[in-house]
Amino acid sequence: MAEEKWKEAFDLFDRAGDGKISTQELGTVMRALGESPTQAEVAEICKEVGAATVDFNTFKALMHKHHKEVDAAKEMRDAFKVFDKDNKGEVSTSELRAVLTSMGEKLTEEEVEPIIRACDKGGKIFVDDFINCLLRPVQKK
């Protein structure tokens, strides 16, 4: 799955259609794929390549080497801690509703309501229930 996305992004930057991209574009392509290499890391990768262009197989090898797996559950748990002032692993439904509708990528009430409904335990949302709710695969109808 990841390699398909990598190929799609690579092809978008292969403007000449010759199966190669410039090493100058490596950082941009990696960022387009959700990676966040620093300028220094990109410079090191370019140095590692040792050429002005890379083909997809080289790009794929670089992505495998430098791809950082994101632990979504850990990131959500860390974000949840910001709002869990008492460090009990819970927030009130009203606090969660306020956060989801007013911060970051703001959700609408229609988007928030099913999340609250699925995770609400007597007016409280527990971090593990919330994470499981968000990471659970969507059931197809």
Residue frames as a rotation matrix with the C-alpha (Angstrom) as fourth column:
MET 1
0.569 0.823 0.000 0.00
0.823 -0.569 0.000 0.00
0.000 0.000 -1.000 0.00
ALA 2
0.493 -0.453 -0.742 2.72
0.124 -0.808 0.576 2.49
-0.861 -0.376 -0.343 0.98
GLU 3
-0.555 -0.789 0.263 4.73
0.354 0.061 0.933 1.69
-0.753 0.611 0.246 -2.14
GLU 4
-0.057 0.625 0.778 1.69
0.995 -0.028 0.095 2.47
0.081 0.780 -0.621 -4.32
LYS 5
0.872 0.358 -0.335 1.45
0.421 -0.896 0.140 5.91
-0.250 -0.263 -0.932 -2.72
TRP 6
0.087 -0.933 -0.349 5.19
0.088 -0.342 0.936 6.39
-0.992 -0.112 0.052 -3.11
LYS 7
-0.558 -0.272 0.784 4.95
0.738 0.269 0.619 5.51
-0.379 0.924 0.051 -6.81
GLU 8
0.417 0.811 0.410 2.02
0.900 -0.430 -0.066 7.87
0.122 0.397 -0.910 -7.33
ALA 9
0.810 -0.176 -0.559 3.88
0.106 -0.894 0.435 10.77
-0.576 -0.412 -0.706 -5.69
PHE 10
-0.246 -0.961 0.127 7.10
0.257 0.062 0.964 9.91
-0.935 0.270 0.232 -7.54
ASP 11
-0.304 0.193 0.933 5.27
0.945 0.183 0.271 9.94
-0.118 0.964 -0.238 -10.86
LEU 12
0.780 0.620 -0.079 3.77
0.614 -0.784 -0.091 13.35
-0.118 0.023 -0.993 -10.11
PHE 13
0.601 -0.629 -0.493 7.28
-0.249 -0.733 0.633 14.79
-0.759 -0.258 -0.598 -9.76
ASP 14
-0.374 -0.669 0.643 8.66
0.473 0.459 0.752 12.88
-0.798 0.585 0.145 -12.76
ARG 15
0.298 0.569 -0.766 7.76
-0.240 -0.732 -0.637 15.75
-0.924 0.374 -0.081 -15.07
ALA 16
-0.340 -0.517 -0.785 9.96
-0.892 -0.087 0.443 14.55
-0.297 0.851 -0.432 -17.94
GLY 17
0.723 0.690 0.025 8.37
-0.662 0.704 -0.259 11.10
-0.196 0.170 0.966 -17.79
ASP 18
0.185 -0.759 -0.625 11.81
-0.635 0.393 -0.665 9.45
0.750 0.519 -0.409 -17.84
GLY 19
0.652 0.153 -0.742 11.35
0.319 0.833 0.452 7.53
0.688 -0.531 0.495 -14.59
LYS 20
-0.339 -0.825 -0.452 13.60
0.868 -0.089 -0.489 9.88
0.363 -0.558 0.746 -12.62
ILE 21
0.874 0.466 0.140 13.27
0.376 -0.830 0.412 12.82
0.308 -0.308 -0.900 -10.27
SER 22
0.120 -0.828 0.548 15.83
-0.145 -0.561 -0.815 15.39
0.982 0.018 -0.188 -9.27
THR 23
-0.284 -0.287 -0.915 17.52
0.832 0.401 -0.384 14.92
0.477 -0.870 0.124 -5.90
GLN 24
-0.961 -0.024 0.276 16.54
-0.071 -0.941 -0.330 18.56
0.267 -0.337 0.903 -5.29
GLU 25
-0.180 0.981 0.067 12.92
-0.701 -0.176 0.691 17.37
0.690 0.077 0.720 -5.21
LEU 26
-0.483 -0.058 -0.874 13.48
0.289 0.932 -0.221 14.49
0.827 -0.359 -0.433 -2.77
GLY 27
-0.963 0.091 -0.256 12.53
0.224 -0.268 -0.937 16.51
-0.153 -0.959 0.237 0.32
THR 28
-0.575 0.787 -0.225 9.42
-0.811 -0.584 0.028 17.86
-0.109 0.199 0.974 -1.37
VAL 29
-0.140 0.506 -0.851 8.28
-0.469 0.723 0.507 14.39
0.872 0.471 0.136 -2.46
MET 30
-0.669 -0.159 -0.726 8.97
0.472 0.663 -0.580 12.94
0.574 -0.731 -0.369 0.99
ARG 31
-0.931 0.344 -0.120 7.02
-0.123 -0.606 -0.786 15.76
-0.343 -0.717 0.607 2.64
ALA 32
-0.368 0.821 -0.437 4.14
-0.880 -0.156 0.448 15.23
0.300 0.550 0.780 0.20
LEU 33
-0.089 0.265 -0.960 4.06
-0.049 0.962 0.270 11.65
0.995 0.071 -0.073 1.51
GLY 34
0.827 0.552 0.103 3.78
-0.083 -0.062 0.995 12.77
0.556 -0.831 -0.006 5.11
GLU 35
0.240 -0.826 -0.510 7.42
0.937 0.335 -0.100 12.46
0.253 -0.454 0.854 6.05
SER 36
0.992 0.081 0.098 9.11
0.055 -0.967 0.248 15.38
0.115 -0.241 -0.964 7.75
PRO 37
0.291 -0.953 -0.080 12.82
0.953 0.296 -0.062 15.28
0.083 -0.058 0.995 6.96
THR 38
0.540 -0.238 -0.807 14.86
0.174 -0.907 0.384 18.29
-0.824 -0.347 -0.448 7.99
GLN 39
0.863 -0.309 -0.400 16.92
-0.502 -0.431 -0.750 20.16
0.059 0.848 -0.527 5.40
ALA 40
-0.106 -0.956 0.273 20.01
-0.962 0.168 0.214 18.52
-0.251 -0.240 -0.938 6.91
GLU 41
-0.073 0.154 0.985 18.47
-0.107 0.981 -0.161 15.06
-0.992 -0.117 -0.055 6.53
VAL 42
0.902 0.417 0.110 17.55
0.089 0.070 -0.994 15.78
-0.422 0.906 0.026 2.91
ALA 43
0.532 -0.787 -0.311 21.10
-0.841 -0.448 -0.304 17.01
0.100 0.423 -0.901 2.24
GLU 44
-0.310 -0.638 0.705 22.48
-0.716 0.644 0.268 13.81
-0.626 -0.422 -0.656 3.79
ILE 45
0.350 0.529 0.773 20.14
0.164 0.778 -0.607 11.67
-0.922 0.339 0.185 1.67
CYS 46
0.963 -0.013 -0.269 21.21
-0.256 -0.352 -0.900 13.53
-0.083 0.936 -0.342 -1.49
LYS 47
0.088 -0.995 0.042 24.85
-0.993 -0.084 0.081 13.00
-0.077 -0.049 -0.996 -0.52
GLU 48
-0.180 -0.052 0.982 24.09
-0.332 0.943 -0.011 9.32
-0.926 -0.329 -0.187 0.02
VAL 49
0.780 0.541 0.316 22.55
0.142 0.339 -0.930 9.09
-0.610 0.770 0.188 -3.47
GLY 50
-0.183 -0.978 -0.105 25.59
0.161 -0.135 0.978 10.73
-0.970 0.162 0.182 -5.06
ALA 51
-0.665 0.027 0.746 23.75
0.746 0.041 0.664 11.63
-0.013 0.999 -0.048 -8.28
ALA 52
-0.953 0.294 -0.070 21.60
-0.298 -0.953 0.056 14.46
-0.050 0.074 0.996 -9.58
THR 53
-0.044 0.970 -0.237 18.58
-0.903 0.063 0.424 12.20
0.427 0.233 0.874 -10.14
VAL 54
-0.754 -0.091 0.650 17.05
-0.415 0.834 -0.364 9.06
-0.509 -0.544 -0.667 -8.67
ASP 55
-0.593 0.609 -0.527 14.89
-0.338 0.406 0.849 6.40
0.731 0.682 -0.035 -10.27
PHE 56
0.376 0.857 0.352 11.90
-0.703 0.016 0.711 4.89
0.604 -0.514 0.609 -8.50
ASN 57
0.606 -0.167 -0.778 13.79
0.384 0.918 0.102 1.82
0.697 -0.360 0.620 -7.24
THR 58
-0.553 -0.832 -0.038 16.38
0.510 -0.302 -0.805 4.07
0.659 -0.465 0.592 -5.58
PHE 59
-0.447 0.490 0.748 13.63
-0.606 -0.781 0.149 6.31
0.657 -0.387 0.646 -4.24
LYS 60
0.618 0.723 -0.307 11.78
-0.323 0.590 0.740 3.27
0.717 -0.358 0.599 -2.86
ALA 61
0.162 -0.659 -0.734 14.96
0.714 0.592 -0.373 2.04
0.681 -0.464 0.567 -1.14
LEU 62
-0.779 -0.443 0.442 15.48
0.095 -0.782 -0.617 5.50
0.619 -0.439 0.651 0.37
MET 63
-0.034 0.863 0.504 11.89
-0.730 -0.366 0.577 5.63
0.683 -0.348 0.642 1.61
HIS 64
0.659 0.236 -0.714 12.19
0.187 0.868 0.460 2.21
0.728 -0.437 0.528 3.22
LYS 65
-0.237 -0.872 -0.429 15.38
0.763 0.107 -0.637 3.33
0.601 -0.478 0.640 4.93
HIS 66
-0.947 -0.254 0.197 14.16
0.131 -0.865 -0.484 6.76
0.293 -0.433 0.852 6.05
HIS 67
-0.104 0.988 0.112 10.41
-0.125 -0.125 0.984 6.18
0.987 0.088 0.137 6.45
LYS 68
-0.943 -0.149 0.298 9.30
-0.295 -0.038 -0.955 6.82
0.153 -0.988 -0.008 10.01
GLU 69
-0.400 0.830 -0.389 6.40
0.603 0.558 0.570 4.75
0.690 -0.006 -0.724 11.23
VAL 70
-0.558 0.330 0.761 3.85
-0.585 -0.807 -0.079 6.84
0.589 -0.489 0.644 13.02
ASP 71
-0.784 0.353 -0.510 2.37
0.584 0.697 -0.415 5.37
0.209 -0.624 -0.753 16.15
ALA 72
-0.374 0.717 0.589 -1.07
-0.017 -0.640 0.768 6.93
0.927 0.277 0.252 15.82
ALA 73
0.549 0.611 -0.570 -2.26
0.530 0.272 0.803 5.63
0.646 -0.743 -0.175 19.19
LYS 74
-0.121 -0.675 -0.728 0.77
0.983 -0.184 0.007 7.11
-0.138 -0.715 0.686 20.98
GLU 75
-0.870 -0.201 0.451 0.34
0.328 -0.918 0.225 10.46
0.368 0.343 0.864 19.24
MET 76
0.018 0.959 0.282 -3.35
0.023 -0.282 0.959 10.55
1.000 -0.011 -0.027 20.18
ARG 77
0.485 0.110 -0.868 -2.58
0.806 0.328 0.492 9.56
0.339 -0.938 0.070 23.78
ASP 78
-0.553 -0.768 -0.322 0.02
0.828 -0.552 -0.105 12.34
-0.097 -0.325 0.941 24.01
ALA 79
-0.727 0.355 0.588 -2.44
0.027 -0.841 0.541 14.87
0.687 0.409 0.601 22.56
PHE 80
0.312 0.904 -0.293 -5.17
0.324 0.188 0.927 13.68
0.893 -0.384 -0.234 24.94
LYS 81
-0.042 -0.431 -0.902 -2.86
0.989 0.112 -0.099 14.30
0.144 -0.896 0.421 27.92
VAL 82
-0.864 -0.282 0.417 -2.90
0.289 -0.956 -0.049 18.03
0.413 0.078 0.908 27.16
PHE 83
-0.271 0.870 0.413 -6.62
-0.504 -0.494 0.709 18.12
0.820 -0.016 0.572 28.00
ASP 84
0.518 0.355 -0.778 -6.51
0.397 0.707 0.586 15.55
0.758 -0.612 0.225 30.80
LYS 85
0.183 -0.466 0.866 -5.49
-0.509 -0.798 -0.322 18.05
0.841 -0.382 -0.384 33.48
ASP 86
0.517 0.078 0.852 -5.92
-0.842 0.223 0.491 15.59
-0.152 -0.972 0.181 36.38
ASN 87
-0.465 -0.753 -0.466 -3.97
-0.843 0.538 -0.029 12.86
0.272 0.379 -0.884 34.54
LYS 88
-0.215 0.501 0.839 -6.80
-0.564 0.637 -0.525 10.36
-0.797 -0.586 0.145 35.06
GLY 89
-0.936 -0.149 0.320 -7.02
0.163 0.623 0.765 9.19
-0.313 0.768 -0.559 31.44
GLU 90
-0.121 0.958 0.258 -10.37
0.988 0.141 -0.058 10.91
-0.092 0.248 -0.964 30.95
VAL 91
-0.998 0.023 -0.053 -11.99
-0.025 -0.998 0.051 14.18
-0.052 0.052 0.997 29.90
SER 92
-0.262 0.965 -0.026 -15.60
0.046 -0.014 -0.999 15.29
-0.964 -0.263 -0.040 30.01
THR 93
-0.034 0.345 0.938 -17.70
0.949 0.306 -0.078 14.97
-0.314 0.888 -0.337 26.88
SER 94
0.908 0.401 -0.125 -18.15
0.354 -0.891 -0.285 18.75
-0.225 0.214 -0.950 26.87
GLU 95
0.285 -0.888 -0.362 -14.37
-0.351 -0.448 0.822 19.30
-0.892 -0.107 -0.439 26.97
LEU 96
-0.486 -0.465 0.740 -13.81
0.437 0.603 0.667 16.89
-0.756 0.648 -0.090 24.11
ARG 97
0.392 0.721 0.572 -16.64
0.896 -0.159 -0.414 18.45
-0.208 0.675 -0.708 22.09
ALA 98
0.866 -0.082 -0.494 -15.11
-0.044 -0.995 0.088 21.91
-0.499 -0.055 -0.865 22.63
VAL 99
-0.122 -0.992 -0.023 -11.65
-0.255 0.009 0.967 20.75
-0.959 0.124 -0.254 21.56
LEU 100
-0.428 -0.053 0.902 -12.85
0.668 0.654 0.356 18.88
-0.609 0.755 -0.244 18.46
THR 101
0.463 0.714 0.525 -15.00
0.885 -0.341 -0.316 21.77
-0.046 0.611 -0.790 17.24
SER 102
0.989 0.002 -0.148 -12.59
0.014 -0.997 0.075 24.62
-0.147 -0.077 -0.986 17.95
MET 103
0.291 -0.956 -0.049 -8.98
-0.556 -0.210 0.804 23.48
-0.779 -0.207 -0.592 17.59
GLY 104
-0.620 -0.662 0.421 -6.80
-0.038 0.561 0.827 22.19
-0.784 0.497 -0.373 14.77
GLU 105
-0.908 0.400 -0.122 -8.85
-0.078 0.124 0.989 20.73
0.411 0.908 -0.081 11.96
LYS 106
-0.689 0.664 0.291 -12.20
-0.602 -0.301 -0.740 21.80
-0.404 -0.685 0.607 13.34
LEU 107
-0.876 0.480 0.055 -14.97
0.460 0.794 0.398 19.24
0.147 0.374 -0.916 13.14
THR 108
-0.456 0.819 0.348 -18.64
-0.524 -0.563 0.639 20.07
0.719 0.109 0.686 12.78
GLU 109
-0.289 0.467 0.836 -21.22
-0.886 0.201 -0.418 19.07
-0.364 -0.861 0.356 15.39
GLU 110
0.734 0.612 -0.296 -22.45
-0.679 0.647 -0.346 16.44
-0.020 0.454 0.891 12.90
GLU 111
0.239 -0.740 -0.629 -18.95
-0.281 0.568 -0.774 14.93
0.930 0.362 -0.072 12.77
VAL 112
-0.662 -0.544 0.516 -18.37
-0.597 -0.035 -0.801 15.13
0.454 -0.839 -0.302 16.53
GLU 113
0.116 0.833 0.541 -21.68
-0.993 0.101 0.057 13.67
-0.008 -0.544 0.839 17.66
PRO 114
0.795 0.205 -0.571 -21.05
-0.285 0.957 -0.054 10.05
0.536 0.206 0.819 16.54
ILE 115
-0.230 -0.944 -0.236 -17.60
0.023 0.237 -0.971 10.11
0.973 -0.229 -0.033 18.16
ILE 116
-0.603 0.078 0.794 -19.04
-0.757 -0.370 -0.539 11.35
0.252 -0.926 0.282 21.45
ARG 117
0.456 0.885 0.096 -21.90
-0.882 0.436 0.178 8.85
0.116 -0.166 0.979 21.27
ALA 118
0.600 -0.262 -0.755 -19.52
-0.090 0.916 -0.390 5.95
0.795 0.302 0.526 20.65
CYS 119
-0.342 -0.900 -0.270 -17.14
0.296 0.169 -0.940 6.88
0.892 -0.401 0.209 23.49
ASP 120
-0.182 0.319 0.930 -19.38
-0.704 -0.703 0.103 8.48
0.686 -0.636 0.352 26.13
LYS 121
-0.306 0.074 -0.949 -19.30
0.583 0.803 -0.125 6.71
0.753 -0.592 -0.289 29.50
GLY 122
0.359 0.576 -0.734 -21.59
0.932 -0.191 0.306 8.72
0.036 -0.795 -0.606 31.74
GLY 123
0.997 0.076 -0.023 -20.39
0.075 -0.997 -0.017 12.12
-0.024 0.016 -1.000 30.59
LYS 124
0.302 -0.953 -0.018 -16.74
-0.512 -0.178 0.840 11.09
-0.804 -0.245 -0.542 30.47
ILE 125
0.882 -0.198 -0.428 -14.49
-0.324 0.403 -0.856 10.04
0.342 0.894 0.291 27.62
PHE 126
0.621 -0.696 0.360 -11.68
-0.080 0.401 0.913 7.64
-0.780 -0.596 0.193 28.53
VAL 127
0.038 -0.708 -0.706 -8.50
-0.842 -0.403 0.359 7.93
-0.538 0.580 -0.611 26.48
ASP 128
-0.821 -0.406 0.402 -8.28
-0.174 0.848 0.500 4.24
-0.544 0.340 -0.767 25.53
ASP 129
-0.001 0.901 0.434 -11.95
0.613 0.343 -0.712 4.11
-0.790 0.265 -0.553 24.48
PHE 130
0.612 0.205 -0.764 -11.48
-0.288 -0.842 -0.457 7.28
-0.737 0.499 -0.456 22.44
ILE 131
-0.347 -0.839 -0.419 -8.37
-0.796 0.027 0.605 5.96
-0.496 0.543 -0.677 20.66
ASN 132
-0.745 0.113 0.658 -9.99
0.244 0.963 0.112 2.60
-0.621 0.244 -0.745 19.97
CYS 133
0.341 0.939 -0.047 -13.05
0.404 -0.192 -0.894 4.37
-0.849 0.286 -0.445 18.61
LEU 134
0.525 -0.172 -0.833 -10.97
-0.607 -0.763 -0.225 6.48
-0.597 0.624 -0.505 16.22
LEU 135
-0.474 -0.839 -0.268 -8.68
-0.815 0.303 0.493 3.68
-0.332 0.453 -0.828 15.09
ARG 136
-0.222 0.486 0.845 -11.39
0.080 0.873 -0.481 1.06
-0.972 -0.040 -0.233 14.65
PRO 137
-0.972 -0.108 0.210 -11.91
0.207 0.037 0.978 0.14
-0.113 0.993 -0.013 10.99
VAL 138
-0.469 0.845 -0.257 -15.09
-0.788 -0.532 -0.311 1.59
-0.399 0.056 0.915 9.53
GLN 139
-0.468 0.426 0.775 -17.77
0.296 0.901 -0.316 -1.02
-0.833 0.082 -0.548 8.97
LYS 140
-0.937 0.162 -0.310 -18.99
-0.349 -0.355 0.867 -1.02
0.030 0.920 0.390 5.38
LYS 141
-0.249 0.938 0.241 -22.74
-0.484 0.095 -0.870 -1.13
-0.839 -0.333 0.430 4.90
